[in-house]
Amino acid sequence: MQIAGLPRTIGEEIQWSSITPGTVPGAIPATMQAAVYRGVNDVRIETVPVPAIGPGEVLIRVHSCGICGTDLKKIHTGSHSAPRIFGHETVGTIAAIGAGAEPFAVGDRVAVYHHIPCGSCYYCRKKTFAQCAVYKRVGCTAGFEPSGGGFARYVRVMDWIVKRGLVKIPDGVPFAQAVFVEPLNTCLKGVRSLNLAADETVLVIGQGPIGIMLASLAKRSAAKVLTADLYPERHAVAASFGLDAPIDASREDVVEAVRAASEGRGADAVILAAAGNALIRTAMDAARPGGRVLLFAQTQHGEATIDPAAVCVDEKTLLGSYSASVDIQDEALGLVFDGYAQGYDLTRLVSHRFPLEEAVAALAVASEPQPTSMKIMVEP
């Protein structure tokens, strides 16, 4: 990835109230730094205008933004037009509010969901919120085509997101914990789709941050949770979340290990939390007859080979889960916020922190994960 000049000067300050309605704590810069996507594998630190807000909207000064695999996919494949400013796992402090954005106030610490559904369309009535046309619209931007915007100093949050997708962070909960509000919701949604029972065995393939969250959530419902990964360093992090049945995929046959732990049957449910379509066959083979396989990391279109008889004759179910769900928002928030005080400390998943000026380096580290790299954060 390329780095165009790294400007250090924020620029001339202006009175925000002169260009938008709302309450302003003094002055807000006219310009800011942002990591701007300019094309395939081309992200540059640039100076861009601070986005203006309108009625019902808020402006967040970004404290932290996690790097998600979907951000990387968009950057590396060119699936989205340029220019854009990505980053959607965003937390920060409200710097300005538009008229009617109550009950929020300047100074509130907040986390933000960048997608919120309409609640009334066919897909919403069927609880398939991620397929709602309004949900597919991104409601947060730092400029250009709305794309999250968290890789910038300020983010504009649009009115329908403010109403249902802007969340106050309780006192005592650090930003590094709150940044997991959206990804934890996506994991909880996926685990819920499996309808786990108390006597079941679950295999989670992949123990990055998402895999560890999926496995720790599955452990709340299932009798036994097995975790598979190539790296002992990741199993060590997983162990701090009570995940005590690791499979070293670099040395063990994952399918055989699962069968040995389940009286020869295979796992009742398998969660594939690692990208790579070749692993779909492994996941299917590891599931027992009548078991379920959840694809969680397969967010890029492609082709994969499966044994159709495994679905038909062996009655295995192949299903997917994508993005967050408003139906479980309160429960997910409780797990992140209340859970922090109870020991569910997701900040342990953060391995790297980069200032915004080094966001390109942060993306490079996230793109080539190492045994010790987990959640990578950009912190303006």
C-alpha positions as CSV (number, residue, x, y, z in Angstrom):
1,M,0.0,0.0,0.0
2,Q,1.2,3.5,-0.7
3,I,1.5,6.4,1.6
4,A,1.0,9.9,0.2
5,G,2.5,12.7,2.2
6,L,1.7,12.6,5.9
7,P,0.3,16.0,6.8
8,R,0.6,17.0,10.4
9,T,-1.3,20.3,10.5
10,I,-5.0,20.0,11.3
11,G,-5.7,23.3,9.7
12,E,-7.7,26.5,10.3
13,E,-10.4,26.2,12.9
14,I,-14.0,27.4,12.3
15,Q,-17.1,27.8,14.4
16,W,-19.2,24.7,13.7
17,S,-22.4,26.5,14.6
18,S,-21.9,28.8,11.5
19,I,-22.4,25.9,9.1
20,T,-24.8,23.5,10.8
21,P,-27.5,23.5,13.5
22,G,-26.7,22.1,16.9
23,T,-24.7,22.5,20.1
24,V,-21.0,23.1,19.8
25,P,-18.3,23.1,22.5
26,G,-16.2,25.9,21.0
27,A,-14.4,25.4,17.7
28,I,-14.0,22.3,15.5
29,P,-11.2,22.0,12.9
30,A,-12.1,22.7,9.3
31,T,-9.9,19.8,8.2
32,M,-8.6,16.5,9.6
33,Q,-6.4,13.6,8.7
34,A,-8.0,10.4,7.3
35,A,-6.8,7.1,5.8
36,V,-8.3,7.5,2.3
37,Y,-8.8,4.4,0.0
38,R,-7.8,5.4,-3.5
39,G,-7.8,2.0,-5.3
40,V,-6.8,-1.6,-4.9
41,N,-4.1,-1.8,-2.1
42,D,-3.8,2.0,-2.2
43,V,-4.6,3.8,1.1
44,R,-3.1,7.2,1.8
45,I,-3.0,9.5,4.8
46,E,-4.7,12.7,3.5
47,T,-6.1,16.0,4.8
48,V,-9.9,16.1,4.1
49,P,-12.7,18.4,5.3
50,V,-14.3,17.6,8.6
51,P,-17.8,16.4,7.7
52,A,-20.7,18.7,8.4
53,I,-23.8,17.4,10.2
54,G,-27.4,18.2,9.9
55,P,-30.6,18.0,12.1
56,G,-30.7,14.8,14.1
57,E,-27.1,13.9,13.4
58,V,-23.9,13.9,15.6
59,L,-20.2,14.4,15.0
60,I,-17.9,12.0,16.8
61,R,-14.3,12.6,17.6
62,V,-12.9,9.2,17.1
63,H,-10.9,7.6,19.9
64,S,-10.4,4.1,18.4
65,C,-11.5,2.1,15.4
66,G,-10.8,-1.6,15.1
67,I,-9.7,-3.1,11.7
68,C,-12.2,-5.6,10.5
69,G,-11.6,-8.3,7.9
70,T,-14.3,-6.8,5.7
71,D,-12.3,-3.5,5.6
72,L,-9.3,-5.5,4.3
73,K,-11.3,-7.4,1.8
74,K,-12.6,-4.2,0.3
75,I,-9.1,-2.6,0.1
76,H,-7.5,-5.7,-1.4
77,T,-10.1,-6.6,-3.9
78,G,-11.3,-3.2,-5.1
79,S,-14.9,-4.3,-4.5
80,H,-15.9,-0.7,-3.7
81,S,-15.3,2.4,-5.8
82,A,-12.8,5.0,-4.7
83,P,-12.3,7.3,-2.9
84,R,-13.7,6.1,0.5
85,I,-12.8,6.2,4.2
86,F,-13.3,2.8,5.7
87,G,-13.5,1.7,9.4
88,H,-16.7,0.8,11.2
89,E,-15.8,-0.5,14.6
90,T,-15.8,3.1,15.9
91,V,-15.9,4.5,19.4
92,G,-15.3,8.1,20.5
93,T,-16.7,11.3,22.1
94,I,-19.5,13.4,20.7
95,A,-18.0,16.7,19.5
96,A,-21.2,18.3,18.1
97,I,-24.9,17.5,17.8
98,G,-27.5,18.6,15.4
99,A,-30.9,19.8,16.4
100,G,-33.1,17.0,17.7
101,A,-30.3,14.6,18.4
102,E,-31.4,14.2,22.0
103,P,-30.8,12.4,24.4
104,F,-27.2,12.7,23.3
105,A,-25.0,15.6,24.4
106,V,-21.6,16.9,23.6
107,G,-19.0,15.0,25.6
108,D,-20.9,11.7,25.7
109,R,-18.7,8.7,25.1
110,V,-20.3,6.5,22.4
111,A,-20.0,3.4,20.2
112,V,-21.8,3.3,16.9
113,Y,-23.4,0.7,14.7
114,H,-22.9,1.8,11.0
115,H,-25.9,-0.3,9.8
116,I,-29.4,-0.1,11.2
117,P,-32.4,-1.6,9.3
118,C,-35.8,0.0,8.6
119,G,-37.7,-2.4,10.7
120,S,-40.7,-2.7,8.4
121,C,-39.7,-4.2,5.1
122,Y,-40.1,-7.8,4.0
123,Y,-36.6,-8.8,5.2
124,C,-37.1,-7.0,8.5
125,R,-40.4,-8.8,9.1
126,K,-38.5,-12.1,8.5
127,K,-35.8,-11.0,10.9
128,T,-33.2,-11.1,8.1
129,F,-32.1,-7.6,8.9
130,A,-28.8,-7.7,7.0
131,Q,-30.7,-8.0,3.7
132,C,-32.8,-4.9,4.3
133,A,-32.2,-2.1,1.8
134,V,-31.9,0.5,4.5
135,Y,-29.5,-1.7,6.5
136,K,-27.3,-2.0,3.4
137,R,-26.9,1.9,3.4
138,V,-24.0,2.9,5.6
139,G,-25.0,5.7,8.0
140,C,-21.6,6.9,9.1
141,T,-19.1,8.8,7.1
142,A,-15.9,10.8,7.3
143,G,-16.3,12.0,3.7
144,F,-16.8,10.7,0.2
145,E,-19.2,7.7,-0.2
146,P,-20.4,6.7,3.3
147,S,-18.2,3.7,4.3
148,G,-17.9,3.8,8.0
149,G,-15.3,6.5,8.3
150,G,-13.6,5.3,11.5
151,F,-10.1,5.7,10.0
152,A,-10.3,9.4,10.5
153,R,-10.4,12.0,13.3
154,Y,-14.1,12.8,13.0
155,V,-17.1,10.8,11.9
156,R,-20.6,12.0,11.0
157,V,-23.4,9.8,12.2
158,M,-26.6,10.1,10.3
159,D,-30.0,10.5,11.9
160,W,-31.4,7.0,11.6
161,I,-28.3,5.6,13.1
162,V,-28.4,8.2,16.0
163,K,-32.0,7.0,16.8
164,R,-31.3,3.3,17.0
165,G,-27.6,2.6,16.5
166,L,-25.7,5.1,18.7
167,V,-24.9,3.7,22.1
168,K,-23.6,5.5,25.2
169,I,-20.6,3.9,26.8
170,P,-21.0,3.5,30.6
171,D,-18.5,5.0,33.0
172,G,-15.8,2.5,33.8
173,V,-15.9,0.8,30.5
174,P,-12.8,1.6,28.4
175,F,-12.9,2.5,24.8
176,A,-10.9,-0.7,24.0
177,Q,-13.7,-2.8,25.4
178,A,-16.5,-0.8,23.7
179,V,-14.9,-1.1,20.3
180,F,-16.2,-4.7,20.4
181,V,-19.9,-3.7,20.5
182,E,-20.6,-4.3,16.9
183,P,-18.3,-7.4,16.3
184,L,-19.6,-9.1,19.5
185,N,-23.2,-8.6,18.2
186,T,-22.3,-10.3,14.9
187,C,-20.8,-13.3,16.8
188,L,-23.7,-13.6,19.1
189,K,-26.1,-13.6,16.1
190,G,-24.1,-16.4,14.5
191,V,-24.0,-18.5,17.7
192,R,-27.7,-18.0,18.2
193,S,-28.5,-19.3,14.7
194,L,-27.1,-22.7,15.7
195,N,-29.6,-23.2,18.6
196,L,-27.0,-25.0,20.7
197,A,-28.1,-27.4,23.4
198,A,-26.5,-28.1,26.8
199,D,-25.3,-31.6,25.8
200,E,-23.7,-30.6,22.5
201,T,-20.0,-30.4,21.3
202,V,-19.0,-27.4,19.2
203,L,-15.9,-27.0,17.1
204,V,-14.7,-23.4,16.3
205,I,-12.1,-23.3,13.5
206,G,-9.9,-20.2,13.8
207,Q,-8.9,-18.5,17.0
208,G,-8.4,-14.9,16.0
209,P,-10.5,-12.3,17.8
210,I,-13.7,-13.3,16.1
211,G,-13.1,-17.0,16.6
212,I,-12.4,-16.5,20.3
213,M,-15.6,-14.5,20.7
214,L,-17.6,-17.1,18.9
215,A,-16.1,-19.9,21.0
216,S,-16.6,-18.1,24.3
217,L,-20.2,-17.3,23.4
218,A,-20.8,-20.9,22.4
219,K,-19.4,-22.1,25.7
220,R,-22.3,-20.3,27.4
221,S,-24.7,-22.8,25.9
222,A,-22.8,-26.0,24.9
223,A,-21.3,-28.8,27.0
224,K,-18.0,-28.8,25.2
225,V,-16.2,-26.3,22.9
226,L,-13.2,-27.4,20.9
227,T,-11.0,-24.8,19.3
228,A,-8.7,-25.3,16.3
229,D,-5.9,-23.0,15.2
230,L,-2.4,-23.3,13.7
231,Y,-0.7,-21.1,16.4
232,P,-0.2,-21.9,20.1
233,E,0.0,-18.2,20.8
234,R,-3.6,-17.8,19.8
235,H,-4.6,-20.8,21.9
236,A,-3.0,-19.1,24.9
237,V,-5.2,-16.1,24.4
238,A,-8.2,-18.3,24.0
239,A,-7.3,-20.1,27.3
240,S,-7.7,-16.8,29.1
241,F,-11.4,-16.9,28.1
242,G,-11.8,-20.4,29.5
243,L,-11.4,-22.2,26.2
244,D,-9.5,-25.2,27.5
245,A,-9.8,-27.8,24.7
246,P,-7.4,-26.7,22.0
247,I,-6.6,-28.6,18.8
248,D,-3.2,-27.7,17.3
249,A,-4.1,-27.7,13.6
250,S,-0.4,-27.5,12.6
251,R,0.2,-31.0,14.1
252,E,-3.1,-32.7,14.6
253,D,-5.8,-34.0,12.2
254,V,-8.7,-31.7,13.2
255,V,-11.4,-34.1,12.1
256,E,-9.9,-37.0,13.9
257,A,-9.4,-35.0,17.1
258,V,-13.0,-33.9,17.1
259,R,-14.3,-37.4,16.6
260,A,-12.1,-38.6,19.4
261,A,-13.6,-36.0,21.7
262,S,-17.2,-36.9,20.7
263,E,-17.4,-40.7,21.0
264,G,-16.6,-41.0,17.3
265,R,-19.6,-38.9,16.1
266,G,-18.1,-35.6,15.2
267,A,-19.2,-32.1,16.4
268,D,-22.8,-31.3,16.8
269,A,-22.0,-27.8,15.4
270,V,-19.0,-26.4,13.6
271,I,-18.2,-22.7,13.3
272,L,-15.8,-21.7,10.5
273,A,-14.2,-18.5,11.8
274,A,-11.3,-18.6,9.3
275,A,-11.4,-17.4,5.7
276,G,-10.5,-19.8,3.0
277,N,-13.0,-21.9,1.2
278,A,-10.8,-25.0,1.4
279,L,-11.7,-25.2,5.1
280,I,-15.4,-25.6,4.3
281,R,-14.8,-29.3,3.5
282,T,-12.9,-29.7,6.8
283,A,-15.8,-28.2,8.7
284,M,-18.3,-30.4,7.0
285,D,-16.2,-33.5,7.7
286,A,-15.9,-32.6,11.3
287,A,-19.7,-32.3,11.8
288,R,-21.6,-35.4,12.9
289,P,-24.5,-36.7,10.8
290,G,-27.4,-34.3,11.4
291,G,-24.9,-31.7,12.6
292,R,-24.7,-28.0,11.6
293,V,-21.9,-26.0,10.0
294,L,-21.9,-22.2,10.2
295,L,-19.9,-20.2,7.7
296,F,-18.9,-17.0,9.4
297,A,-15.7,-15.8,7.6
298,Q,-16.7,-16.5,4.0
299,T,-17.7,-12.9,3.1
300,Q,-16.2,-13.0,-0.4
301,H,-17.9,-14.5,-3.4
302,G,-16.2,-17.5,-4.9
303,E,-16.7,-21.2,-5.4
304,A,-16.2,-24.1,-3.0
305,T,-16.4,-27.9,-3.4
306,I,-18.7,-29.7,-1.0
307,D,-20.0,-33.3,-0.8
308,P,-23.7,-32.9,-1.6
309,A,-24.4,-36.3,0.0
310,A,-23.2,-34.8,3.3
311,V,-26.1,-32.5,3.2
312,C,-28.7,-34.9,1.7
313,V,-27.8,-38.4,3.0
314,D,-25.9,-37.4,6.2
315,E,-28.5,-34.6,6.8
316,K,-25.9,-32.0,7.7
317,T,-27.0,-28.4,7.6
318,L,-24.9,-25.7,6.0
319,L,-25.8,-22.1,7.1
320,G,-24.4,-18.6,7.2
321,S,-24.6,-15.6,9.4
322,Y,-23.6,-12.1,8.4
323,S,-23.4,-8.8,10.2
324,A,-25.3,-7.7,13.3
325,S,-28.9,-8.0,14.5
326,V,-30.9,-5.3,16.2
327,D,-33.0,-8.0,17.9
328,I,-30.1,-8.9,20.2
329,Q,-28.6,-5.5,20.5
330,D,-29.4,-5.1,24.2
331,E,-28.1,-8.5,25.1
332,A,-24.9,-7.9,23.2
333,L,-24.4,-4.6,24.9
334,G,-24.8,-6.2,28.2
335,L,-22.2,-8.8,27.4
336,V,-19.7,-6.1,26.4
337,F,-20.5,-3.5,29.1
338,D,-21.7,-5.5,32.1
339,G,-19.4,-8.3,31.1
340,Y,-16.3,-6.2,31.5
341,A,-16.9,-5.8,35.2
342,Q,-17.6,-9.5,35.4
343,G,-14.3,-10.5,33.8
344,Y,-15.3,-10.8,30.1
345,D,-12.4,-8.5,29.2
346,L,-12.3,-8.2,25.5
347,T,-9.4,-5.7,25.6
348,R,-7.2,-8.9,25.9
349,L,-7.9,-9.4,22.2
350,V,-6.1,-6.1,21.3
351,S,-2.5,-6.8,20.2
352,H,-1.6,-3.7,18.3
353,R,-2.4,0.0,18.5
354,F,-1.4,2.5,15.8
355,P,-1.9,6.3,15.7
356,L,-3.9,7.5,12.7
357,E,-0.8,8.7,11.0
358,E,0.4,5.1,10.9
359,A,-3.0,3.6,9.7
360,V,-1.4,2.3,6.5
361,A,1.1,0.3,8.6
362,A,-1.8,-0.9,10.7
363,L,-3.6,-2.2,7.7
364,A,-0.5,-3.9,6.5
365,V,-0.1,-5.7,9.9
366,A,-3.8,-6.7,9.8
367,S,-3.5,-8.0,6.2
368,E,-0.6,-10.4,7.1
369,P,-1.6,-11.8,10.5
370,Q,1.1,-13.3,12.6
371,P,0.8,-15.8,15.5
372,T,0.9,-12.9,18.0
373,S,-1.4,-10.4,16.1
374,M,-5.0,-10.3,17.1
375,K,-7.2,-7.2,17.0
376,I,-5.4,-4.2,15.4
377,M,-6.6,-0.8,16.4
378,V,-6.3,2.6,14.8
379,E,-6.4,5.3,17.5
380,P,-6.6,8.9,16.3
